[in-house]
Amino acid sequence: MGLINIIKGYKVCIDTAPFIYFIEENPHYLKTLRPLFGEIAARNIEAITSTITLFGSAGSSIKNWR
């Protein structure tokens, strides 16, 4: 959790891939992403992303849902 402690209180920009990995519960990244998104949900880290991320992660989620 070293990086998470460093970025607490800051605004970070997150690209599409971490959202997709988190939604898909990718075992290679979930161990890192779960605490990160937990801190974002707890409002300890402010995160921003692009509208493209919304469509990219939604598309991935819909594809896996079928």
N, C-alpha and C positions, 0 to 999 in steps of 0.2 A: 504494500500500500504506500510505498514511498512517493510515487508520482502523484497519487491522489492527495496526499498531505501537502505536497508542493503547490498544487493547483487549487486547493480549497480557497474560496473567497475571490477567485478570478473568473472571468468569462472565457470559455473555451469554444472553439469552433469544431464541430464533429462532422466528418465527411459521411457519405452514404454507407460505405462498407461496414463500419462498426454497428450501425443500426441493423443492417441485414444479418450480420453474424449473431447479434443478440436475439433478434426475432427467430432466427433459425436454430438457436441454441447450439452454435458451432462449438464443439468441444475444445478446439484449439484456442479460442478467444474468450469463451464464457467466463473463465476464472478471472480474467482481467476486467471484462466489461460489466459483469454483475455488480461489483463494488462501485465502479464508476457511475453507472446509471442509478444505483442506490443513493449515492451522494447527490446526484442531480435531482432525484425525486425528493430528497430531504432538503433541497434548496441550499446545500452547502457549496455547490458549484453551479454557476450559471452557464448554460450551454446554448449555443446557437447553431443553426444549420441552414441549408438552403431549401428552397421549395422543391428543387430537383430531388433532394433526399427523401422528401415526403412521397413523391411518386415512385422513386426507386425502391424504397423499403415496402411500400404498399404493394407494388407489383410483385415483389419477391414473396411477400406474405400470401397474396392471392394465388400465385402460382403453386405454392406448397400446400395450399388449403384444398385444392381440387383433388 
